[in-house]
Amino acid sequence: MPGKPPSPSPTRFVYLGPEGTFAEAALSRAIPSEEGPRAPRSSVAAALAAVRSGEADAALVPFENSVEGSVPPTMDGLADGDPLVITREVFLEVAFVLAVRPGTELADIRSLASHPHALAQTSRRLAELLPGLTPVPWTSTAAAAAAVAAGELDAAVCAPIAASRYGLESLTDDVADHAGAVTRFVLVSRPGPLPAPTGNDKTSLVAVVGDRTGALLELLSEFAVRGINLTRIESRPTRQRLGVYSFSLDCEGHVAEPRVGEALAALHRLADDVRFLGSYARADGRENRPVPAESSDDAFADAADWVARLRAGDVPGPSPR
């Protein structure tokens, strides 16, 4: 219509594929399909590369699992290469089914595959159902389901969405060793304006510390002295040499908050390298811990004002406590 501004282009999403993965299910749950087209990619690296190249605007990839821990390809993919930032996290309860072609019985299964994380989360139950069978690692749960549909495998451990997508039947609806397992996914994009603080946020980053005594303690102290709670910390090799590690961590708070900003500034000064991975709303249903009075925004503002007065030659008297 004349005089009407053009509508913004829809966001182009990619996710760890193929179709039928838990990543597709998480993306569909978190972001309505009308917000933009979405397409699978064969690996985490391929999904992140699509965003870096501008082929896609955002990628949804798995970050950690409540049973098996972190997803190394995502952690390493965010730590290396052109910067990307997390803009959102999505939690999905994962349920695994033993999927087969119609008419297949347990006694007929001679080959079974799934993603290594899925096999680790179902190993005990699979041993009970299929004693003596050695499962084969596959690139994803959905790819294993597709291989079953194609006749390359007899069975796959996959998501219900994958079994349905590839026309398979479920011999067992829940083969997980631990009920209620949850996978945390992150939506990443190229750097740009950050999501506004919500009051219940997380900040993620990667810090590389040298091989020196107390290096990790120095890093942790910068958060502790500011009353910032760490919700996750993991070490990863930098691939440079033994003894040099990067630490991937999440903390409560948003970089826009003075105390969090000061902590990141301190890490930038102390660490060999720091990569900011984003500040975004917390989505795990938990509330950040109360901020100590001495670490509140008002306390930081008051301290900055006190120093400014000193520099101007105004030495104030004792502050009331």
C-alpha positions as CSV (number, residue, x, y, z in Angstrom):
1,M,0.0,0.0,0.0
2,P,1.3,3.5,-0.8
3,G,2.9,5.1,2.3
4,K,3.1,1.8,4.2
5,P,6.6,0.8,5.3
6,P,7.8,-2.5,4.0
7,S,7.3,-5.5,6.3
8,P,10.5,-6.8,7.9
9,S,11.8,-10.0,6.3
10,P,11.0,-13.1,8.3
11,T,13.8,-14.6,10.3
12,R,15.5,-17.6,8.6
13,F,16.1,-20.4,11.0
14,V,18.3,-23.5,10.8
15,Y,18.5,-26.3,13.3
16,L,20.5,-29.5,13.9
17,G,18.8,-31.9,11.5
18,P,17.6,-33.9,9.7
19,E,13.9,-33.4,10.0
20,G,12.5,-35.1,13.1
21,T,15.3,-34.2,15.6
22,F,14.7,-32.9,19.1
23,A,16.2,-29.7,17.8
24,E,13.3,-29.3,15.4
25,A,10.8,-30.1,18.1
26,A,12.4,-27.5,20.4
27,L,12.4,-24.8,17.7
28,S,8.8,-25.5,16.8
29,R,7.8,-25.3,20.5
30,A,9.7,-22.0,21.1
31,I,9.1,-20.1,17.8
32,P,5.9,-20.2,15.8
33,S,6.3,-21.3,12.2
34,E,4.9,-18.0,10.9
35,E,7.9,-16.1,12.3
36,G,10.1,-17.5,9.5
37,P,11.1,-20.5,7.5
38,R,13.3,-23.1,9.0
39,A,15.6,-25.8,7.5
40,P,17.7,-28.6,8.9
41,R,21.5,-28.8,8.7
42,S,23.6,-32.0,9.0
43,S,25.7,-30.9,12.0
44,V,26.1,-28.3,14.6
45,A,29.1,-26.9,12.7
46,A,27.0,-26.6,9.5
47,A,24.2,-24.8,11.4
48,L,26.6,-22.3,12.9
49,A,28.3,-21.9,9.6
50,A,25.0,-21.0,8.0
51,V,24.5,-18.1,10.4
52,R,28.1,-16.9,10.1
53,S,27.8,-16.8,6.3
54,G,24.5,-14.9,6.4
55,E,22.6,-17.9,4.8
56,A,20.5,-18.0,8.0
57,D,19.7,-15.5,10.6
58,A,19.6,-17.8,13.6
59,A,20.4,-21.4,14.5
60,L,18.9,-23.6,17.2
61,V,21.5,-26.1,18.5
62,P,21.8,-28.4,21.6
63,F,24.0,-27.1,24.3
64,E,23.7,-29.5,27.3
65,N,21.7,-32.4,28.6
66,S,20.7,-33.1,32.2
67,V,22.1,-36.7,32.0
68,E,25.1,-36.5,29.6
69,G,26.2,-33.0,30.2
70,S,27.5,-30.5,27.6
71,V,27.5,-30.9,23.8
72,P,31.1,-30.4,22.7
73,P,30.5,-29.5,19.1
74,T,28.3,-26.6,20.2
75,M,30.6,-25.4,23.0
76,D,33.6,-25.6,20.7
77,G,31.7,-24.1,17.7
78,L,30.8,-21.0,19.8
79,A,34.3,-20.6,21.2
80,D,36.0,-20.7,17.8
81,G,35.3,-18.8,14.5
82,D,33.6,-15.5,14.0
83,P,31.6,-14.4,17.1
84,L,28.0,-15.6,17.6
85,V,25.8,-14.7,20.5
86,I,23.1,-16.6,22.3
87,T,19.8,-14.7,22.2
88,R,17.5,-17.3,23.8
89,E,17.6,-20.7,25.5
90,V,15.0,-23.4,25.1
91,F,14.5,-26.4,27.4
92,L,12.9,-29.6,26.1
93,E,12.1,-32.8,28.0
94,V,13.4,-35.6,25.8
95,A,11.6,-38.9,25.5
96,F,13.0,-41.8,23.4
97,V,11.2,-44.5,21.6
98,L,12.5,-47.7,20.0
99,A,11.4,-47.2,16.4
100,V,11.2,-49.9,13.7
101,R,9.6,-50.5,10.3
102,P,6.0,-51.7,10.6
103,G,5.8,-55.5,11.3
104,T,9.3,-55.7,12.9
105,E,9.5,-57.5,16.2
106,L,12.2,-57.4,18.9
107,A,13.5,-60.8,17.8
108,D,14.0,-59.4,14.3
109,I,16.3,-56.6,15.4
110,R,20.0,-57.2,14.4
111,S,21.1,-53.6,14.1
112,L,20.3,-50.5,16.0
113,A,21.7,-46.9,16.0
114,S,21.2,-43.5,17.4
115,H,23.1,-40.3,18.4
116,P,25.8,-41.1,21.1
117,H,24.0,-39.0,23.7
118,A,20.7,-40.9,23.1
119,L,22.5,-44.2,23.3
120,A,24.2,-43.2,26.6
121,Q,20.8,-42.2,28.0
122,T,19.1,-45.6,27.0
123,S,22.0,-48.1,27.4
124,R,20.6,-50.0,30.4
125,R,17.1,-50.3,28.9
126,L,18.4,-51.3,25.5
127,A,20.6,-54.0,27.2
128,E,17.4,-55.4,28.8
129,L,15.4,-55.4,25.6
130,L,18.2,-56.5,23.2
131,P,20.8,-58.4,25.2
132,G,24.0,-59.0,23.2
133,L,23.3,-56.3,20.6
134,T,25.8,-53.5,20.2
135,P,24.2,-50.2,19.2
136,V,26.0,-48.1,16.5
137,P,26.6,-44.4,17.0
138,W,24.8,-42.3,14.3
139,T,25.0,-38.6,13.4
140,S,21.5,-37.8,15.0
141,T,18.5,-39.6,16.3
142,A,16.5,-38.5,13.2
143,A,19.2,-39.7,10.8
144,A,19.1,-43.1,12.5
145,A,15.3,-43.2,12.0
146,A,15.7,-42.2,8.4
147,A,18.2,-45.1,8.0
148,V,15.6,-47.5,9.4
149,A,13.0,-46.3,7.0
150,A,15.5,-46.8,4.2
151,G,16.2,-50.4,5.2
152,E,19.8,-49.7,6.3
153,L,19.1,-50.4,10.0
154,D,16.5,-52.5,11.8
155,A,15.8,-50.1,14.7
156,A,16.6,-46.6,16.0
157,V,16.3,-44.8,19.3
158,C,14.8,-41.5,18.4
159,A,12.2,-38.9,19.2
160,P,8.5,-39.7,18.7
161,I,8.4,-36.9,16.1
162,A,11.1,-38.7,14.1
163,A,9.3,-42.1,14.2
164,S,6.1,-40.4,12.9
165,R,8.0,-38.4,10.3
166,Y,9.6,-41.5,8.8
167,G,6.6,-43.8,9.0
168,L,8.0,-46.0,11.7
169,E,6.3,-47.8,14.6
170,S,7.3,-47.7,18.3
171,L,8.0,-51.0,19.9
172,T,8.7,-49.3,23.3
173,D,7.4,-45.8,24.0
174,D,10.0,-44.9,26.6
175,V,13.4,-46.5,26.6
176,A,15.2,-43.8,28.7
177,D,17.2,-45.0,31.7
178,H,16.4,-41.8,33.6
179,A,12.9,-40.3,33.3
180,G,12.5,-36.6,32.9
181,A,15.8,-35.9,31.1
182,V,16.0,-32.4,29.7
183,T,18.1,-30.9,26.9
184,R,18.9,-27.3,26.8
185,F,19.0,-25.7,23.3
186,V,20.3,-22.2,22.5
187,L,19.3,-19.9,19.7
188,V,22.3,-18.1,18.3
189,S,22.7,-15.3,15.8
190,R,25.4,-12.8,14.6
191,P,26.3,-10.1,17.1
192,G,23.7,-7.2,17.3
193,P,21.6,-5.5,19.9
194,L,21.2,-7.6,22.9
195,P,17.9,-8.7,24.4
196,A,16.8,-6.2,27.1
197,P,17.4,-7.2,30.7
198,T,14.3,-9.0,32.3
199,G,15.6,-9.1,35.8
200,N,16.0,-12.9,35.5
201,D,18.8,-13.3,33.0
202,K,21.9,-15.4,32.2
203,T,25.1,-14.4,30.7
204,S,27.4,-16.9,28.9
205,L,31.0,-16.5,28.0
206,V,34.3,-18.4,27.4
207,A,37.5,-17.4,29.1
208,V,41.0,-18.7,28.3
209,V,43.4,-18.8,31.2
210,G,47.1,-19.4,31.0
211,D,49.0,-22.2,32.7
212,R,49.8,-20.4,35.9
213,T,49.1,-20.9,39.6
214,G,45.8,-19.5,40.8
215,A,44.5,-18.6,37.3
216,L,41.1,-20.3,37.7
217,L,40.8,-18.9,41.3
218,E,41.4,-15.4,39.9
219,L,38.6,-15.9,37.4
220,L,36.1,-17.2,39.9
221,S,36.9,-14.6,42.5
222,E,35.8,-11.8,40.1
223,F,32.3,-13.2,40.3
224,A,32.3,-14.1,44.0
225,V,33.3,-10.6,45.2
226,R,30.4,-9.1,43.2
227,G,27.8,-11.6,44.5
228,I,27.3,-13.2,41.1
229,N,26.2,-16.8,41.1
230,L,27.7,-19.2,38.5
231,T,25.2,-21.7,37.2
232,R,27.6,-23.7,35.0
233,I,31.4,-23.9,34.5
234,E,33.2,-26.4,32.3
235,S,36.8,-26.7,31.0
236,R,37.6,-27.4,27.4
237,P,41.0,-27.8,25.7
238,T,42.1,-25.0,23.5
239,R,44.0,-27.4,21.2
240,Q,47.1,-25.2,21.5
241,R,49.0,-27.3,24.1
242,L,48.5,-29.2,27.3
243,G,47.9,-27.0,30.3
244,V,46.0,-24.2,28.4
245,Y,42.3,-24.4,28.9
246,S,39.2,-22.4,28.1
247,F,36.4,-22.2,30.7
248,S,32.8,-22.1,29.4
249,L,30.5,-20.6,32.0
250,D,27.1,-19.2,32.6
251,C,26.3,-16.7,35.4
252,E,23.2,-15.0,36.7
253,G,22.6,-11.5,35.5
254,H,22.8,-9.4,32.4
255,V,25.9,-7.6,31.0
256,A,23.8,-4.3,31.3
257,E,24.0,-4.7,35.0
258,P,27.0,-2.8,36.5
259,R,28.2,-5.8,38.6
260,V,28.1,-8.2,35.7
261,G,29.7,-5.6,33.4
262,E,32.5,-5.1,36.0
263,A,33.1,-8.8,36.3
264,L,33.5,-9.2,32.5
265,A,35.8,-6.2,32.4
266,A,37.9,-7.8,35.1
267,L,38.1,-11.1,33.2
268,H,39.1,-9.2,30.1
269,R,42.0,-7.8,32.1
270,L,43.0,-11.0,33.7
271,A,42.4,-13.8,31.2
272,D,44.3,-14.5,28.0
273,D,41.1,-14.1,26.1
274,V,37.4,-13.7,26.8
275,R,34.6,-14.4,24.3
276,F,31.2,-13.0,25.2
277,L,28.4,-15.4,24.2
278,G,25.4,-13.3,25.2
279,S,23.0,-12.2,27.9
280,Y,19.4,-13.5,27.6
281,A,16.3,-14.4,29.6
282,R,16.5,-17.4,31.8
283,A,14.1,-20.1,30.7
284,D,14.7,-23.0,33.1
285,G,11.9,-21.9,35.5
286,R,14.2,-20.8,38.2
287,E,14.7,-17.4,39.7
288,N,18.1,-15.7,40.0
289,R,19.3,-15.4,43.6
290,P,18.7,-12.1,45.4
291,V,21.5,-9.6,44.7
292,P,23.4,-8.7,47.9
293,A,22.9,-5.1,48.9
294,E,26.6,-4.3,48.4
295,S,26.3,-5.6,44.8
296,S,23.2,-3.8,43.7
297,D,23.0,-1.3,40.9
298,D,22.5,1.5,43.5
299,A,25.7,0.4,45.4
300,F,27.7,0.5,42.2
301,A,26.3,3.9,41.3
302,D,27.1,5.2,44.8
303,A,30.6,3.9,44.6
304,A,31.3,5.4,41.2
305,D,29.9,8.8,42.4
306,W,32.2,8.6,45.5
307,V,35.3,8.0,43.3
308,A,34.2,10.8,41.0
309,R,34.0,13.2,43.9
310,L,37.5,12.2,45.1
311,R,38.9,12.9,41.7
312,A,37.3,16.3,41.7
313,G,38.9,17.1,45.0
314,D,35.8,16.6,47.1
315,V,36.5,14.3,49.9
316,P,33.2,13.2,51.5
317,G,32.8,12.3,55.1
318,P,31.9,8.8,56.4
319,S,28.9,7.2,54.7
320,P,26.0,6.2,57.0
321,R,25.6,2.5,57.3
